[in-house]
Every structure is written in structure tokens, then in C-alpha cells.
Amino acid sequence: MSDFNTVQGNSIWSDLGFSDAESEELDLRSELLRQVQLIMSESGLNQNELASILGVDQPKISKLKNGKLSEFSSERLMLFLNKLGYCIQIRVVPLGSKSKSNRKLIDKRRVV
């Protein structure tokens, strides 16, 4: 019998049967979405104000807040972070260097 609490790989996505390439993309999008959600939450702005800043309608903000990952590409999430006043820094590391410290994709320094 399988234990549902046991993680087989380094990524929930690979455990769900996605290829390594798909898992990496989903990991990236998940982290970008998480950062957008955190920044929106900390902003104290309502959904209409956020929609105006991001150039989308209010239902898109609702989808962001509800974690609808399939609705947003990595590029679009990066654009949202820029519009919220954040820059994105990406590091390139050799394959096999998949420790959490080497995989950090976002530096939460504000663009001034």
C-alpha cells in the first residue's frame, strides 16, 4: 500500500507524473504566482485597484488570488511582478545543483 505522505522526488509536479521539463516550468510558475499573491496581500489594495495596476480585469485578480496557475504564463507573472514594483533575478546553475539555495528565482528587492 502506498503512503500518500511520502514524496518521491524533488518536485510535487514530478511526483504527479509530469516530465522534468514540465516540472521545472510548473515550479517556476508556482513560485512566481506565490510571490504575486504575497505582494498583493501585503499591498492592502482591493481587487479593483490591483486590476488597474496590473492592467487586467477584476476576475483575473480573483484567479490570481485563488491560485489558478493554468491561467497565467511565467512571462505574464513576471510582468505582474514588474508592475507591482519588483525585479526578477534568475541564476543559471549546473545541472544536478538543485538545492533550494541554488534554485532561488526571486529576490524580493523593490525597484526604486
Backbone bond lengths (Angstrom), bond angles and torsions (degrees), N, CA, C in turn:
res aa  C-N    CA-C-N  psi(-1)  N-CA   C-N-CA  omega(-1)  CA-C   N-CA-C  phi
1 M - - - 1.453 - - 1.523 108.62 -
2 S 1.311 117.37 139.80 1.455 120.70 -178.06 1.521 111.30 -89.07
3 D 1.308 114.81 146.91 1.468 121.89 178.87 1.521 107.75 -97.89
4 F 1.332 117.77 116.35 1.457 121.49 -176.39 1.519 112.94 -68.04
5 N 1.318 117.96 -14.57 1.453 120.82 179.65 1.521 112.51 -88.51
6 T 1.319 118.19 -4.09 1.451 122.00 -178.54 1.526 109.81 -88.30
7 V 1.316 115.54 125.03 1.461 121.24 177.19 1.517 107.83 -95.12
8 Q 1.315 116.87 129.14 1.456 121.10 -176.40 1.528 112.88 -86.24
9 G 1.323 117.33 -38.91 1.458 120.56 -174.94 1.514 112.20 -122.11
10 N 1.329 114.73 -162.29 1.454 120.91 -179.92 1.516 112.44 -87.25
11 S 1.315 117.86 -7.98 1.451 121.62 -173.78 1.522 110.24 -138.83
12 I 1.304 115.43 137.44 1.468 120.04 174.97 1.527 110.12 -59.59
13 W 1.325 115.43 -33.82 1.476 119.64 -177.72 1.524 111.52 -67.02
14 S 1.327 117.58 -40.96 1.472 118.81 177.68 1.524 110.30 -68.12
15 D 1.341 116.40 -34.22 1.463 119.66 176.44 1.519 111.62 -64.20
16 L 1.341 116.60 -27.18 1.462 120.91 178.41 1.526 112.91 -86.03
17 G 1.334 116.49 1.25 1.457 120.30 174.87 1.514 115.98 100.76
18 F 1.327 117.95 5.76 1.455 120.13 177.11 1.526 109.47 -76.16
19 S 1.326 116.68 150.71 1.465 121.25 177.37 1.529 109.41 -66.23
20 D 1.324 116.57 167.08 1.464 120.48 178.57 1.521 111.25 -58.77
21 A 1.334 117.03 -43.28 1.470 120.77 -179.53 1.528 111.04 -64.50
22 E 1.334 116.50 -44.49 1.465 120.20 177.90 1.529 111.02 -63.95
23 S 1.322 116.52 -39.94 1.464 120.82 179.44 1.519 111.37 -62.93
24 E 1.325 117.29 -41.87 1.467 120.85 178.55 1.527 110.62 -62.35
25 E 1.329 117.23 -43.84 1.468 121.02 179.03 1.525 110.91 -64.35
26 L 1.315 116.82 -42.93 1.466 120.52 179.32 1.529 111.68 -67.83
27 D 1.339 117.01 -36.04 1.468 120.53 174.35 1.526 110.29 -60.81
28 L 1.330 115.95 -45.74 1.465 120.84 179.62 1.523 110.60 -61.80
29 R 1.319 116.69 -50.27 1.468 119.96 -179.35 1.523 111.83 -62.12
30 S 1.320 116.88 -38.32 1.470 120.68 178.71 1.521 111.09 -62.30
31 E 1.328 116.40 -44.82 1.464 119.71 -179.64 1.530 110.98 -67.98
32 L 1.314 117.57 -41.19 1.463 120.24 177.00 1.520 110.70 -61.25
33 L 1.326 116.84 -45.06 1.465 120.81 178.88 1.526 110.87 -62.39
34 R 1.330 116.89 -42.25 1.460 120.81 179.14 1.530 110.81 -60.16
35 Q 1.318 116.35 -41.06 1.465 120.43 179.49 1.534 111.10 -67.46
36 V 1.331 116.80 -42.11 1.467 120.30 177.48 1.530 109.38 -60.40
37 Q 1.325 117.15 -45.30 1.465 121.03 179.61 1.526 111.14 -60.28
38 L 1.316 116.72 -44.79 1.458 121.56 -179.26 1.535 111.22 -62.12
39 I 1.315 116.42 -46.61 1.468 121.27 -179.24 1.520 110.63 -65.12
40 M 1.332 117.09 -42.30 1.468 119.75 178.28 1.525 110.29 -62.17
41 S 1.310 116.54 -42.60 1.458 120.98 -179.39 1.526 111.34 -63.55
42 E 1.328 116.05 -43.29 1.464 121.16 -179.12 1.528 112.87 -72.06
43 S 1.328 117.38 -19.09 1.471 120.70 -175.50 1.526 112.70 -70.37
44 G 1.328 116.64 -27.66 1.457 120.28 -176.65 1.518 113.76 75.15
45 L 1.333 117.22 6.06 1.466 121.57 179.71 1.522 110.17 -84.69
46 N 1.332 116.03 150.75 1.457 118.96 175.94 1.534 109.58 -82.42
47 Q 1.319 115.81 172.46 1.470 120.40 -175.42 1.523 112.65 -61.90
48 N 1.308 118.09 -37.43 1.470 119.78 179.32 1.526 111.26 -67.03
49 E 1.331 116.99 -39.86 1.466 120.35 177.81 1.529 110.95 -65.37
50 L 1.330 115.98 -42.21 1.462 120.16 177.40 1.527 111.11 -63.89
51 A 1.320 116.36 -40.46 1.468 120.66 178.84 1.517 110.52 -60.23
52 S 1.322 116.80 -41.27 1.462 121.24 179.13 1.529 110.99 -63.21
53 I 1.319 117.15 -43.53 1.465 121.50 179.96 1.526 110.87 -65.28
54 L 1.326 117.13 -42.40 1.464 121.27 -175.99 1.522 113.29 -84.90
55 G 1.323 117.48 -9.84 1.455 120.39 179.32 1.514 113.90 72.65
56 V 1.332 116.06 34.16 1.462 121.49 178.57 1.526 108.25 -130.03
57 D 1.325 116.12 174.22 1.465 118.69 175.53 1.531 110.06 -88.40
58 Q 1.323 116.32 166.08 1.460 122.04 -176.28 1.533 113.26 -58.84
59 P 1.351 119.85 -38.45 1.465 118.23 178.01 1.540 113.64 -59.07
60 K 1.335 117.81 -30.69 1.468 120.36 176.70 1.528 110.37 -67.01
61 I 1.328 116.82 -37.57 1.465 120.36 177.43 1.527 109.41 -63.68
62 S 1.312 116.48 -41.17 1.462 120.99 177.05 1.528 110.38 -60.13
63 K 1.333 117.36 -42.49 1.466 121.18 178.86 1.529 110.79 -64.90
64 L 1.331 116.63 -38.43 1.467 119.80 175.33 1.523 110.59 -61.47
65 K 1.330 115.92 -49.39 1.466 120.81 -177.48 1.525 111.58 -63.40
66 N 1.328 116.68 -30.74 1.467 121.22 -179.42 1.524 113.19 -90.20
67 G 1.341 116.95 4.61 1.458 120.70 174.05 1.511 115.69 71.93
68 K 1.314 118.10 32.10 1.470 121.87 179.33 1.533 109.76 -75.53
69 L 1.308 116.23 77.00 1.456 123.66 -174.10 1.528 113.04 -55.89
70 S 1.318 117.06 -36.96 1.467 121.00 -176.39 1.530 112.45 -67.09
71 E 1.317 117.80 -15.27 1.466 121.84 -177.70 1.525 113.64 -82.14
72 F 1.352 117.83 -13.65 1.458 120.15 -169.51 1.523 111.52 -133.59
73 S 1.328 115.60 131.32 1.464 121.03 175.19 1.528 109.25 -80.69
74 S 1.314 115.97 164.03 1.464 120.60 175.49 1.517 110.88 -57.67
75 E 1.329 115.97 -43.25 1.456 120.92 -178.22 1.530 111.42 -61.52
76 R 1.309 116.20 -41.62 1.463 119.81 -179.21 1.529 111.21 -68.27
77 L 1.323 116.71 -39.78 1.463 120.22 177.36 1.525 110.85 -64.75
78 M 1.337 117.26 -38.24 1.466 120.61 176.18 1.527 110.79 -64.12
79 L 1.326 117.15 -40.39 1.464 121.37 176.71 1.528 110.22 -61.51
80 F 1.319 117.41 -42.83 1.469 120.94 177.45 1.525 110.87 -59.81
81 L 1.328 116.87 -43.65 1.464 119.91 178.76 1.527 110.94 -61.28
82 N 1.327 116.40 -41.32 1.475 120.03 176.50 1.518 111.05 -61.51
83 K 1.325 116.99 -44.36 1.462 120.79 -179.51 1.527 111.84 -66.27
84 L 1.331 116.58 -24.67 1.462 121.01 177.35 1.532 111.73 -86.46
85 G 1.343 115.93 1.37 1.465 120.60 175.30 1.507 115.36 93.66
86 Y 1.320 117.79 23.58 1.456 121.43 -179.57 1.520 110.74 -120.09
87 C 1.344 114.76 148.75 1.460 119.93 173.59 1.524 108.00 -103.06
88 I 1.300 116.44 161.02 1.451 122.52 -179.74 1.514 107.02 -119.79
89 Q 1.315 116.12 130.54 1.455 121.29 176.68 1.517 108.25 -116.98
90 I 1.322 116.25 131.54 1.460 121.51 -178.28 1.523 108.42 -118.62
91 R 1.324 116.19 134.64 1.459 121.40 177.01 1.517 109.34 -107.94
92 V 1.310 116.02 141.74 1.453 121.70 174.51 1.527 106.86 -106.08
93 V 1.333 116.03 124.79 1.462 121.64 -178.69 1.526 109.07 -128.88
94 P 1.332 117.26 155.72 1.461 119.74 178.80 1.525 111.47 -60.97
95 L 1.319 115.99 149.04 1.458 120.42 174.51 1.521 109.11 -56.85
96 G 1.301 116.30 145.27 1.454 120.92 -178.42 1.518 112.86 91.43
97 S 1.333 117.75 -10.89 1.469 122.20 177.87 1.513 108.51 -97.33
98 K 1.306 116.92 66.22 1.457 120.81 -172.17 1.517 112.93 -103.95
99 S 1.308 117.10 28.20 1.464 117.99 176.02 1.520 108.13 -69.48
100 K 1.317 115.97 156.28 1.467 120.72 -179.38 1.524 110.90 -56.61
101 S 1.342 118.21 -37.11 1.461 119.97 -177.45 1.527 111.47 -66.83
102 N 1.321 117.91 -31.96 1.458 120.67 179.62 1.521 113.08 -83.83
103 R 1.327 117.36 -14.47 1.457 119.82 -175.41 1.510 112.80 -100.42
104 K 1.323 118.44 7.13 1.460 120.42 179.90 1.527 108.52 -63.68
105 L 1.317 116.29 125.11 1.453 120.97 -174.27 1.520 112.96 -106.75
106 I 1.301 117.21 -22.44 1.453 119.15 -172.35 1.511 109.80 -125.47
107 D 1.305 115.86 129.67 1.462 122.36 172.88 1.506 105.87 -106.92
108 K 1.320 116.96 119.44 1.457 120.53 -170.99 1.540 112.47 -83.14
109 R 1.318 117.55 38.47 1.456 119.25 174.85 1.514 108.81 -83.83
110 R 1.310 115.74 134.15 1.460 121.13 -179.95 1.515 110.13 -73.30
111 V 1.307 115.19 144.62 1.448 121.64 172.99 1.524 106.27 -83.35
112 V 1.318 116.54 126.82 1.468 119.51 179.02 1.503 111.29 -113.74
